[in-house]
Amino acid sequence: MAQMGRPGLSSQQKCELWARWKAGQSLSDIGRGLGKHAGSIFGVLLSKGGIAPAARIRSRRSLSVHEREEISRGLVAGLSLRKIAAQLGRAPSTISREVGRNNGPRQYRAANADERAWRSACRPKLCRLAINPSLQMVVAQKLNDNWSPQQISGWLKVEYVNEAPMRASHETIYKSLFVQARGVLKKELISRLRTRRLMRRGKSSTTRGQPRGRIVDAISIRQRPAEVEDRAIPGHWEGDLLSGGKNSHIATLVERQSRFVMLVQVRGKDTDSVVNALVRQVKHLPAGLMSSLTWDRGTELADHKRFTVATDVTVYFCDPQSPWQRGSNENTNGLLRQYFPKGADLSGYSQEDLNAVALQLNTRPRKTLGFITPAAKLATTVASTA
């Protein structure tokens, strides 16, 4: 059957994904490293609650690939099953069952037999909470009482000193919450945890050495010229990212005087993806139509110097937690939720789709402009200053 949608990740890619996640890389960094969209990476991580699945290990008692190849060679050479078993140091019954379950002596193939054995060996063991309803009920009750998994685990050891089945490690409780495929604890109980995270990242994960949360040489909004503040002349813009489901985003740009809107498709939230997308968009504008850009403190514009060199546009950054300093952009983002509801996957919208939405906003009369459209206001202003 043909595969529908985006191609999935190979086993090797999944191993690399979990290694990068454990190393503290962002979703966008992981996606770029694997050639996948950040939303795809988020989906894989969320399905496991951010907890890397344990590596599968072949049992020492199982037949190896090499042994299966020897069985195949022996059958082709016409050796009996007892003779093959003796050469491998295995019981004849082991070889007999192996050949019987894989289409018999004439159709036995080592590679197919090994793949079938690997698949059939995948029988996940039920966790303690799944096989003990009483323990499950006690843990759920304590989570509802806002106890942490570590507090619950420690209390169970004290309360049920002589009842080993009524104990559970804090890791077991966390996994039962974050890995919903276990079907043990309800997802709503995650909201009872102090962090309320959707995914878990281990203590060994680190972001040390990564430039997160720091914007080097940021120019404060307080250094912005007065002409920008009073909207006296066009060419000064505000920008931000509009976020959607599956870690998808759209860059929104609003011209302060006319409220003219541009929407920009971005591949991820990392600074390389955002800056590259903004540079491409700004270069399509007439010369001089953008002279400054005011952004929030998001590190998606950490590489603002490269943006300024490529576009000759000065970037100013708002104070932390001060969205009102980009009032026009915040208001526009609210209007855009009519087209892009919260939680919607924004990665499916092409640049043409975004241009069509921007056109609707730019040709809609605005009360703040005296019911003139942003497109008409910008055209009139640019013509008068030409």
N, C-alpha and C positions, 0 to 999 in steps of 0.2 A: 504494500500500500504506500502511495506517495505521502511524504511528510507534509503536513499543513503548517502554515505560519513560519516563524523564524526557526532556523535549524538549531537544535539543542547543543549542549556542551558535551564534548567527549569525556571519557573517564579521566584522561590526562589533564584536560582543561579544568575539570571540577577539582582535581587535586591542587592545581595551581591556584584556583579561585580561593579555596579554603586556606592555603598557605599565605596568600596575599592578605586575606581578611584577618588572619591571626597576627600578621605583621603590622596591622594597623592602617592599611591603605584604605582610601575612600572608595565608594562605589564607582565613581567616575574613573579613578586611577585603575581599578581592577578591570573595568569594562574596556578601557583603552588598551590595557596590556593584553587582553584576550580577544580584542577585536569585536566586542559585543557592546550593545547599549547598556547603560547603567541600570535601566529598568529591568533588563533580563537578569542582571547580577542580583538585584534586589529581590526578584522573585525566587531565585534559588536559595538565597540566604534566609528569606522569610519562611520558606517552606520547612526549614530546619530550625527556625527560631534563632538563627545566628550561631548555632552549636554544630560544629563540624562532626559529621557522622564518623563513627569509629572505623578504622581501616579494617577491611576484611582480611583474614588470615586463613590460609588453607590448612586443614588438619593434617597432622603428620601421618595419620592412619589412612588418609585418602590417597588414591592413585595420583601420581604426578603426570604432567604432560609427557615427560620422557618415558615413563612406564607405559602409557597408552600408545605411544609411538612404537615401542617394542612389541606390544600386543598386536598392533596392526601389521608389523613386519612378520611376526611369527605366523599370523593367520595366512598372509600371502604366501609364505614359504611352506604352508601345509602342515605346520606343527600342531600337535594336539594341545588342548587347553592345559592338561597336566604338565606337559613339557614347558609351555610358556610360563606357567606358574612357578615351576622349579627354577627356571632361569632368573625370574624376578624375585624369588624368595617370598612369594605370596601363596596363600591358600588357593587350591584349585577352585573352590567355591567362589572366591572373590573374583577370579578371572571369568568364571562361568556367568556370574550375575552381571558383570561389566559388559560382556559381549551380548548377553541376552537382552539387556535393556537398551542396547544401541543397534538394533536391527539385525543382529546375528552375524555369524562369521563372514558371510559374503559381502555385506554392506557396512561393516564396521569401519568408521573413520575416526582417527585419533583426535583431530581438531574438533569435530562435531561432538564427540563424546565428552571431551574436556569442557567445552562450553556448556553443554547440557548439565553436567555435574555441578559446575559453578553456579548456574542459575537455580537449580533445585536445592542447593545448599543454603540459599538465602531465605532462612526462616527466622525472622526477628523474634527474639525472646521477649515475652511480656515482662514489663517492669513490675516491681512489688506492689505499686499502687493499683495496677490493673487487675491483679489477682487477689487483692484483699479489699473488698468493699468497705469494711469497717475502718481500715486505715485511710482509705480514700476520703471517707466522710469526715473523719477527724481533721485531716489536713485541710480540706476545703473549708471547714468551719473556722479553723484558726486563721486561714488566709482572709476570710470574710471579716475577722476581727482585727485585721491589719497587722498580723504577725508576719515577720519575715521568714523565708524558708529556713534560714539558719537557726532562728529562735524555735521554730517548730521542731526541727531535727533534734536540737539539744533538749527540748522539753520532752519529746517522745522517749529519749533515753532514760530520763529521770522518772517519768510517769509509768512507763512500762518496762521496768527493770528486768523482769523475768519473762517477758513476752517478746522474743526476737521478731516475730512476724509483724509486730506493731511499730517497727522502727523504719525510718527512711532517711537517707542522707539528704542534705540540702541540694546536692546536685540532681538527685532523682526528682525532687519537687520542682526545681527549675526546669528540667527537661520536660516534665509532664505538662508544664505550663506553656513553654515556648514551642515545643514540638507537638502541634495539635493533632498530627497524624496518629499519635498514641491514643487519642480519644479517652483520656483519663480525667483530667481536670478541665473545667470549662474555661474558654478563652477570656470570659469577662473577669475572671479572678486576677488576670494580669494587672488590671487597673488598681488592684489592692496593693501591689508592690510600690515601694517608695519611688522608684525611678520611672515606672510606667513605660518602660521601653518595650518595643515590639520584638526586639532581638537581643540576644545576650552576647557579649564579647568577653572572653576570658581575661584574667589578670595578667597573663603573659603577653597579651596584645599590647602594643605600644605605638604611640605616635611621636616618640622622641626623635628629634632631628627633622621632623616635618614642619614646614612653615605654616601651621594652622593657626588661625586666629590673629595672625600678625599681618598688617599691611605696611610694608616698608615704605618710608618717605611719603605717607599719605598727607595730602593737603586738606586741612580742615575747612568745613563749610564756612567757618568764621573768617576765613581769608578770601571769601568770594566777593567780587566787586559789588558795589551798591546797585549798579545797573542791572545786575542779575536778580537781585532781591525785589526790586520794584517792577520787574517785567517791562522795562522801558523799551527794550529793543529785542528783536527775535534772535534766535540762534543759541539760546541757553536751554538745555534739556535736563530732564530727570530720568533716572533709569532704575530698574529692579528686575528680579526674576519672579515670574508667576509660577508657582509650584503646582504639580498635579500628582496623580497616583503613579506608583511604580517608579518613583524617583525621576520623574520627567519634569521638564521646565521649559518656559518660554521667556525670552528677554523682552521687556516692555520699555519703550522710550517715549517720552511725552515732552513736547516743546512747551516751555513755560508760558509764553505769551498767548499762543493760539490754541493750546491744548491738542495740537496735532499729534497723532499716535503712529508709532511704527512698532510692529511686532517682529521679532527675530527668532528663527528656529535655532536652537542650540542642542548639541549632541549630549552634553552633560553639564554638571554644575561646576566642574573644575575650571580653574582660571584659564587654561589653554583653550578649552572649547568655547568659553564665553567670550574671551578677548578676540579669538579668531572670527567668531560669528559677528561680533560688533564691528570689527574692522571692515569686513566685507560689506556690511550694511551701510556704514557711514560713507564709504568710498563711492556709493551710488548717489549720494546727495550732492546738490549743486555746491560749488565752492563757497565757503563762508556761512553755510546754513546751520552748521553746528560748530560753536566755538568753545562751549563748555558742557560738561556732563556732571550732574550731581548724583551720587550713588550712596547706598547705605553702607554699613560696615561689613557686608558680606565679603568673604575672601575670594569669591568668584572673580573679583576684579583686583586681586592682589598684584597681578602683572599690569597694573595701570600705566606704568612707564612705557611699556611696549605699545600699548594702545595709543598713548599720546604721541609717541614718535611716528607711528604709522598714519595718524589722522590729523595731527596738529590740534587736538582737542584736549583742553585741560580738564582733569578729573578732580572734583571736590568730594570729600566724604563727610556724611552726616555724623552727628554725635551718636554714641551708642544708644540704642533703644529710643530713638527720636524720629519715628516715622512721619510726624507732622512737618518735618523739615523738607519732605518731598511730598507735599500735600497733593499736587496735581497728579503725580504718579500713583499715589495711594488711592485717590478717587477713581482714576482710570482703571486700576486693577480691580476695584469693586465693580465697575461697569462690565469688565471683561468676564466676570463670573457668570454673566448671563449666557455667554457662549462657551465658557470652559468651567463647568461646575467643579467644586472642590472634590478631589478624589478621582477626577477623570484622568485617563492616561493621555498626556499631551504629546507623546512621542509619535502618534499616528497622524499628526497634522503636518502637511507639507508647507513650505514657505508660501506657495500659492494660496493655500487655505488661510494662512495667517494674514496675507495681504488682503484677502477678501473681507475678513473680519475688521481689519484696520480701516478699510474703505467705508464700511458701514458706519463706524464710529466717527470718521472724519467728515462724513456727509450728513451727520445728524445734528440739528441745531442744538446749541447749548445755552442754557439760561445765563451762565456766567459770562457769555460773550454777547449778551443781548439778543439771543436766539439766532445768531449767525453761526454757520458751520465752521469747524476748525479748519477745513480745507480752504474755505473762502477767506477766513481771517488771515491765514498764513500767506495766501496768494496776494491779498491786498497789502499786507505789511511789507512783504518782500518787494513788491512793485514800488511802493512809496520810498523805500530806502535804497533802491537801485540807482 
